[in-house]
Amino acid sequence: MNVDAQRLWQRIQTLHEIGTTPDGGVSRFSFTAEERAIKDRVTGFMKDAGLEIREDETGTLIGRREGSEAGLPVVLVGSHLDSVPNGGDFDGPLGVLAAIEALAAMKEANVETRHPIEVVAFTDEEGARFRYGMIGSRGIAGTLTSEELYEHADANGITVAEAMEQQGLSPAAVRNAARSPEDVKGYLELHIEQGKVLERAEQPVGIVTGIAGPLWLKFTLEGEAGHAGTTPMPGRQDPLAAAAEVLLVIEREAGQKERTVGTVGQMTVTPGGVNIIPGRVEFTLDLRDVVEQTRDEVEERILQQAQEICRRRGVSLKIDTLQRVAPVTCDEKLQGLMREAADELGLNPPMVVSGAGHDGMQFTGCWPVAMLFARSKDGISHNPAEYTSQEDCAMAADVLLGTLLRFANEA
């Protein structure tokens, strides 16, 4: 039994039509018309596969295929449909569409599984709009609160709660999206690698052993704005100069560890005039490692030096934690089932680590989590040039199918 490779590829291509950017990428942010359009189109694909469809209280799209034995816990499989600004076609949608194809293959072959299976397309994995990601998976894990939805806003000042209400969702009801550990057997996800390990190994598929935990911080530095021409250099309280020093600290400290990465992806300088010394600077830090202690030790060193830099320059410093997610170790038994499925196809997938965060991280301590990677051309991701070949998409989807059959039929 195999997935329909051509249908999977065509569906990946047709989703490109939604949220297309002038640069050839896609921008699909949460609780927008583009998100609604892509969910509606994927709903059609789910219906074609014979799935029972609903959306939970966070807007996560769910398609269910019943099992042959009543009362057994469900197997969750999927990914997300939202994107980063000007992103690519494969990050997220491949995992959702491959899961749908796997269940369609079962339907077309009249194959049942003991356990029910649900395809999930999580709301807002990327966090691009509100700088607060994984809303749908947090909801299912039971860690999302309605209070948090009022604390995070987009560039226009619209909070997550307000955006949800605009889409007919109730922020007060998000707790109802939670699934109990007894009701879920485990979670599987197929995703593009977003790196070059598989390409270098000349393998189409990899088995993920662990996921690095993202820590997002927002730094706010305030000094004293002034005229660029009349304010002497000595004695300036320039928050941008202080921020520049802090950025070099981040680069140096993160670079001393093998798997730690630190990225400043957003910066706002106020008032922003060519001839004005800035009075306020805000920037974000995304700090990651597969070992939580290592990541947190790097964070501590960065914060200590940032505070010293700001004291020396007469600049105030405020640091807010936007999210702190623990790294995840993928379930060994599920890794073994993936290996069996790959062996059946004549593959020898390498064991790889994910430096990027994924929705499955939210399920640590709830139920087993495992991931498959599909090879990425040149390791490019979050970019219009992001690409995984039709053959690699189909091969990875077939491994996912084989894993689902094994996992959902376990005694």
Helices and strands as residue ranges (DSSP letters): H 5-15, H 33-48, E 52-55, E 61-65, E 74-80, H 93-108, E 117-122, H 135-141, G 148-150, H 160-166, G 171-177, G 181-183, E 184-192, H 197-201, E 205-211, E 213-222, E 226-227, H 239-255, E 261-263, E 267-270, E 276-277, E 280-289, H 292-313, E 316-324, E 328-329, H 332-344, E 351-354, G 359-363, E 369-374, G 377-379, H 390-408
